[in-house]
């Protein structure tokens, strides 16, 4: 499956670009798939490093790697001081379909959208992650 998502455009301690998940402090790995895991406890709390009793994603939970079905989704925080980038991901393995997109067990970015003011960061990230760089949403669609 293909889908669209947004990441924090972070730089690690060595000055290298990393794609950081928006809601959990998780850095997407370079040149390989990100694997989803559920960290929800019986109390409904999210705990790092303690997997839940099911494989992610699960239809009765919120776990999984999220992607939107269409590229024109609303930005998570359009006026936030953080830098965001959008891209195209491939998802596979176990999945749950939703009205606006999907959650998958495994996903890997394949293309990134160039962003004003982040062109150099995007080019460097694309090299490190093995991504195509697109200048428009139609360009992202053809990257897969």
Secondary structure, DSSP 8 states (H G I E B T S, - for coil): -EEEEEEEEEE-TTS-EEEE-SSS--B--SSS-EE----B-TTS-B-TT---SS-SS-TTS--SEEEESSTT---S-TT-SS-EEEEEEEEEEEEEE-SSEEEEEEEEEEEEE--TT-HHHHHHHHHHHT-EEESSHHHHHHH-
